[in-house]
Amino acid sequence: MMNDKAEHLKHVTEHARQIMEREQIDAIVASGCENFYYLSGHPSTFMYTLRMSEVALAVIFRDSSRRTVIIMNEFEAAGVPEDLPQCELRTYPTWVDVDDPLGLRGDKYEGKRPVNHQVQEMFGLLHEVLAEYGVSSGKVAVELNAMKYGAVRALQDALPHVELSEASPILTELRAQKTPWEVEQLRKSCTYAEIGITEAIKGISVGSSAFDIADAFRLALLTHANGANSRFHMISVGDHFAPAHIFDTRPGQAGEVIKFDVGVDVNGYGSDIARTFVLGSPSDTVQRIYNALRTGHDHLLEIIEPGMPMKHAFNEAMSVIRRSGLPTYNRGHLGHSAGLSLAAEEAPFLSPSEDTEFQPGMVICLETPYYGYGIGSIMIEDMVLITDNGMERLNSLSRDLISL
């Protein structure tokens, strides 16, 4: 029986072909780390770990008789599973010398080193694959906006007779509705993030710094959440609300707020949740702000349902927050899709201009953040799964402002 991930990839491919048929596109080419993984099922180490771009391609064809093609340098390709569902592997030479002293590769081993720049080798192979599959002069959607200028020029040179179009709208539409396998990864990542918060707050007291709390959060994941990796942990104490790469060591004072905005990685999928705590008793100002945010946030949880345009949810929640004690509250969006994005946020967004409707299978992060000089960061963020009849909240932590 096909496993859940194989079913996921089958669904992705079938959905992609439906969109390609509608748009009359012959192939989709993914070159970014997230979309390469999404279409192929294999995470590229060069992309994810080394942050290299334009090093591998995943190609899906509208023709259902064609398998997904992975184009990758031979060094990294040695790690691609041979039984990856619905995929075939094509390799190009790279600067790393890979030998075959025992003859294990047989006639598959070529022993070539690159003649051209790596991106030219890769796009040259793409040209061969497209020609072999009868798309040498077709319409192909590519992540052009995510590519470097030089790579786009090399692609155009390699495919002079192909009509290139931007793939991002198609890939956004594809990724917005999650398969059951994706939902399970996001459900786990949300659970692990909440474990990290729950364990980290046990040691917080007056004098705890953002540095101390961030360390406690990471340690909690290693020891209580199956060793899952933190994708990001935006943790602030007191009025230092700006995102920090190096955490503040200033001791927290009584009455100051502590914000966790965190995400945990599970098989490439990341949660994005937030909770706020206070050292001792909150000030009247902090309590007023929190109450307004909480009222608006709870309203979002009550009204969202399949078929509702995202901009309607945004406008209603903003009105509620402003009426509830924050008349000047101003945000560009109140949530976003969750999934593969390393930046945590991905389209579509709950914004005043977003016409996209909530649909079953979407996993959405609903957030009502506040950043104020002299106050700091106050935030509530939940992950929800849109269902046929409404939504399922994936979080279990209280949304109250909890005193530590």
Solvent accessible surface area in square Angstrom, and as a share of the most:
residue,aa,sasa,rsa
1,M,242,1.08
2,M,91,0.41
3,N,98,0.50
4,D,101,0.53
5,K,58,0.25
6,A,8,0.06
7,E,88,0.39
8,H,6,0.03
9,L,7,0.03
10,K,77,0.33
11,H,90,0.40
12,V,1,0.00
13,T,7,0.04
14,E,78,0.35
15,H,37,0.16
16,A,0,0.00
17,R,39,0.14
18,Q,120,0.53
19,I,3,0.02
20,M,0,0.00
21,E,95,0.42
22,R,143,0.52
23,E,72,0.32
24,Q,101,0.45
25,I,7,0.04
26,D,38,0.20
27,A,0,0.00
28,I,0,0.00
29,V,0,0.00
30,A,0,0.00
31,S,5,0.03
32,G,24,0.23
33,C,24,0.15
34,E,36,0.16
35,N,16,0.08
36,F,0,0.00
37,Y,12,0.05
38,Y,6,0.02
39,L,4,0.02
40,S,0,0.00
41,G,4,0.04
42,H,25,0.11
43,P,65,0.41
44,S,0,0.00
45,T,76,0.44
46,F,15,0.06
47,M,4,0.02
48,Y,34,0.13
49,T,94,0.55
50,L,99,0.49
51,R,164,0.60
52,M,63,0.28
53,S,52,0.34
54,E,15,0.07
55,V,3,0.02
56,A,0,0.00
57,L,0,0.00
58,A,0,0.00
59,V,0,0.00
60,I,0,0.00
61,F,2,0.01
62,R,58,0.21
63,D,71,0.37
64,S,90,0.58
65,S,90,0.58
66,R,81,0.30
67,R,120,0.44
68,T,3,0.02
69,V,0,0.00
70,I,1,0.00
71,I,0,0.00
72,M,0,0.00
73,N,0,0.00
74,E,36,0.16
75,F,94,0.39
76,E,20,0.09
77,A,7,0.05
78,A,88,0.68
79,G,53,0.51
80,V,17,0.10
81,P,61,0.38
82,E,181,0.81
83,D,120,0.62
84,L,20,0.10
85,P,42,0.27
86,Q,60,0.27
87,C,15,0.09
88,E,42,0.19
89,L,69,0.35
90,R,57,0.21
91,T,60,0.35
92,Y,5,0.02
93,P,16,0.10
94,T,1,0.01
95,W,147,0.51
96,V,38,0.22
97,D,105,0.54
98,V,45,0.26
99,D,96,0.50
100,D,22,0.11
101,P,112,0.70
102,L,141,0.70
103,G,47,0.46
104,L,144,0.71
105,R,128,0.47
106,G,49,0.48
107,D,141,0.73
108,K,144,0.61
109,Y,73,0.28
110,E,121,0.54
111,G,31,0.30
112,K,110,0.47
113,R,79,0.29
114,P,42,0.27
115,V,138,0.79
116,N,80,0.41
117,H,126,0.56
118,Q,27,0.12
119,V,18,0.10
120,Q,92,0.41
121,E,29,0.13
122,M,0,0.00
123,F,0,0.00
124,G,28,0.27
125,L,24,0.12
126,L,0,0.00
127,H,73,0.33
128,E,102,0.46
129,V,0,0.00
130,L,1,0.00
131,A,49,0.38
132,E,99,0.44
133,Y,25,0.10
134,G,67,0.65
135,V,12,0.07
136,S,49,0.31
137,S,86,0.55
138,G,18,0.18
139,K,59,0.25
140,V,0,0.00
141,A,0,0.00
142,V,0,0.00
143,E,13,0.06
144,L,38,0.19
145,N,125,0.64
146,A,71,0.55
147,M,18,0.08
148,K,136,0.58
149,Y,161,0.61
150,G,47,0.45
151,A,7,0.05
152,V,28,0.16
153,R,119,0.44
154,A,14,0.11
155,L,0,0.00
156,Q,86,0.38
157,D,106,0.55
158,A,24,0.19
159,L,4,0.02
160,P,88,0.55
161,H,140,0.62
162,V,15,0.08
163,E,103,0.46
164,L,40,0.20
165,S,28,0.18
166,E,46,0.21
167,A,0,0.00
168,S,48,0.31
169,P,88,0.55
170,I,13,0.06
171,L,4,0.02
172,T,50,0.29
173,E,65,0.29
174,L,1,0.00
175,R,24,0.09
176,A,10,0.08
177,Q,67,0.30
178,K,15,0.07
179,T,4,0.03
180,P,118,0.74
181,W,29,0.10
182,E,1,0.01
183,V,16,0.09
184,E,72,0.32
185,Q,7,0.03
186,L,0,0.00
187,R,80,0.29
188,K,83,0.35
189,S,0,0.00
190,C,0,0.00
191,T,64,0.37
192,Y,33,0.12
193,A,0,0.00
194,E,11,0.05
195,I,50,0.26
196,G,0,0.00
197,I,0,0.00
198,T,52,0.30
199,E,45,0.20
200,A,2,0.02
201,I,35,0.18
202,K,143,0.61
203,G,66,0.63
204,I,14,0.07
205,S,62,0.40
206,V,90,0.52
207,G,35,0.33
208,S,15,0.09
209,S,4,0.03
210,A,4,0.03
211,F,92,0.38
212,D,74,0.38
213,I,2,0.01
214,A,0,0.00
215,D,60,0.31
216,A,36,0.28
217,F,0,0.00
218,R,87,0.32
219,L,107,0.53
220,A,5,0.04
221,L,3,0.01
222,L,116,0.58
223,T,86,0.50
224,H,100,0.45
225,A,1,0.01
226,N,129,0.66
227,G,31,0.30
228,A,15,0.11
229,N,104,0.53
230,S,32,0.21
231,R,39,0.14
232,F,33,0.14
233,H,30,0.13
234,M,74,0.33
235,I,9,0.04
236,S,9,0.06
237,V,5,0.03
238,G,2,0.01
239,D,63,0.33
240,H,88,0.39
241,F,48,0.20
242,A,67,0.52
243,P,112,0.70
244,A,44,0.34
245,H,177,0.79
246,I,148,0.75
247,F,26,0.11
248,D,47,0.25
249,T,96,0.56
250,R,66,0.24
251,P,70,0.44
252,G,0,0.00
253,Q,92,0.41
254,A,77,0.59
255,G,27,0.26
256,E,36,0.16
257,V,2,0.01
258,I,0,0.00
259,K,9,0.04
260,F,0,0.00
261,D,17,0.09
262,V,0,0.00
263,G,0,0.00
264,V,0,0.00
265,D,42,0.22
266,V,17,0.09
267,N,86,0.44
268,G,12,0.11
269,Y,3,0.01
270,G,6,0.06
271,S,1,0.00
272,D,7,0.04
273,I,0,0.00
274,A,0,0.00
275,R,5,0.02
276,T,2,0.01
277,F,7,0.03
278,V,0,0.00
279,L,0,0.00
280,G,32,0.30
281,S,89,0.57
282,P,38,0.24
283,S,55,0.36
284,D,130,0.67
285,T,55,0.32
286,V,6,0.04
287,Q,64,0.29
288,R,111,0.40
289,I,3,0.01
290,Y,5,0.02
291,N,73,0.38
292,A,0,0.00
293,L,0,0.00
294,R,60,0.22
295,T,63,0.37
296,G,0,0.00
297,H,0,0.00
298,D,33,0.17
299,H,42,0.19
300,L,0,0.00
301,L,29,0.14
302,E,134,0.60
303,I,34,0.17
304,I,6,0.03
305,E,91,0.41
306,P,39,0.25
307,G,37,0.35
308,M,31,0.14
309,P,29,0.18
310,M,0,0.00
311,K,60,0.25
312,H,90,0.40
313,A,0,0.00
314,F,13,0.05
315,N,72,0.37
316,E,76,0.34
317,A,0,0.00
318,M,5,0.02
319,S,47,0.31
320,V,15,0.09
321,I,0,0.00
322,R,96,0.35
323,R,180,0.66
324,S,44,0.29
325,G,24,0.23
326,L,14,0.07
327,P,100,0.63
328,T,123,0.71
329,Y,14,0.05
330,N,123,0.63
331,R,54,0.20
332,G,58,0.56
333,H,30,0.13
334,L,0,0.00
335,G,0,0.00
336,H,0,0.00
337,S,0,0.00
338,A,1,0.01
339,G,3,0.03
340,L,2,0.01
341,S,12,0.08
342,L,57,0.28
343,A,81,0.63
344,A,16,0.12
345,E,67,0.30
346,E,19,0.09
347,A,41,0.32
348,P,7,0.05
349,F,59,0.24
350,L,0,0.00
351,S,17,0.11
352,P,71,0.45
353,S,92,0.59
354,E,40,0.18
355,D,93,0.48
356,T,50,0.29
357,E,73,0.33
358,F,0,0.00
359,Q,61,0.27
360,P,44,0.28
361,G,16,0.16
362,M,7,0.03
363,V,0,0.00
364,I,0,0.00
365,C,0,0.00
366,L,0,0.00
367,E,5,0.02
368,T,0,0.00
369,P,2,0.01
370,Y,45,0.17
371,Y,94,0.36
372,G,8,0.08
373,Y,199,0.76
374,G,62,0.60
375,I,38,0.19
376,G,0,0.00
377,S,0,0.00
378,I,0,0.00
379,M,4,0.02
380,I,0,0.00
381,E,0,0.00
382,D,0,0.00
383,M,0,0.00
384,V,0,0.00
385,L,22,0.11
386,I,2,0.01
387,T,44,0.25
388,D,113,0.58
389,N,147,0.76
390,G,13,0.12
391,M,44,0.19
392,E,64,0.29
393,R,76,0.28
394,L,19,0.10
395,N,9,0.04
396,S,96,0.62
397,L,40,0.20
398,S,53,0.34
399,R,44,0.16
400,D,76,0.39
401,L,27,0.14
402,I,68,0.35
403,S,63,0.40
404,L,61,0.30
